[in-house]
């Protein structure tokens, strides 16, 4: 480690508490000081390039420092930095909301802004529940979620997480949720995207039966369409998603779609829900919404649901965030959405996904440790098998991440699941580098 990086890392260690990081791991794998980024590449303070294969936690859909977004936020910052969104408005927020509703499946009437994905989920939960009270359905106060799910780490969102890894410590603070089974389509491929995969799976029938049994007490079903990203990139299928949404809505249960990770082209369509042909009552968006540049989230709300909140002030939705509808963040979101819908990127995604599949095939062929693989759109996941007693097993994900960084690629495996979720604009030569460096990383750790 060069002197400049060592100094910054030492200062960081003395004062920063990093997310999703064990303090004791900082000696084994210190944080890397990043000075700049461009496209699919991060550059540390010494100038070493690192291929960002996970788009910095699934956010950077166009690549880093995407010129149209940089230009939009520069202009916005010089014009209007911030104004409170209670009692005020501005063009960027209105135009982005109009563009989101126009781009989404038909039937949405309102957009509520927030600043992160878990906040979007909280907003949807609270609107759903309050709407029940206002409609005289106070008995509908529970929420259904999927086993293995992840929706964020604020308390309402955390209560819906299906993995004890995230929720066990805080379980005394969490509301009880109804947990539903979901398929695990271990060999999901590009051809499986659509409204059918998983539709006839036994877990699908079991999940619907539980919804039917508990319908009278359920306000909403909260579901990640197609992919449970933090749940080791488990792919549940468009057919499962279609059937469970249709069943919930037929029972009068709201559907809250958590598209925070899978929206904005990740699955090959602008919104993952489009694969199944369903329209959730709430569509929660974040991460790629701003192009991965600024904190921004939005909830698209079914047309007409706001009617329940009209009348006296006691019917208001008493929820706010300080930076709701920030003008600079909204300008970034509008530039990002326009690049997707007007710049031809969506039309190019099928070709990019095929190229990603070819790169993934190279990795599978070169690494016997890879036991299973799956893909939808621009998301690829590999499950690796380490022999019993292998020294890397207790911290396999950390060892794979460490090896990847030595080979100049950012991977952040979910224990034994390596995944790729690169910027949608990744070029062929970068895909070649991604495959080569992933092979070297897996072989270094597992042979």
Buried (B, 14 or more C-beta within 10 A) or exposed (E): BEEEBEEBBEEBBEEEEEEEEEEEBBEEBBBBBBBEBEBBBBBBBEEBBBBBBBBBBBBBBBBBBBEBBBEBBEEBEEEBEBBEBEEEEBBBBEBBBEBBBEBBBEEBEBBBBBBBBBBBBBBBBBBBBBBBBBEEBEEBEBBBBBBBBBBBBBBBBBBBBBBEEBBEEEEEEBEEBBBBBBBBBEEBBBEBBBBBBBBEBEBBEEBBEBBEEBBEBBBBBBBBBBBBBBBBBBBBBBBBBBBBBBBBBEBEBBBBBBBBBBBBBBBBBBBBBBBBBBBBBBBBBBBBBBBBBBBBBBBBBBBEBBEBBEEEEEEEBEBEBEBBBBBBBBBBBBBBBBBBBEBEBBEEBEEBBEBBBEBBEBBBEBBEBBEBBBBBBBBBBBBBEBEEEBEBBEBBBBBBBBBBBEBBBBBBBBBBBBBBBBBBBBBEEBBBBBBBBBBBBBBBBBE
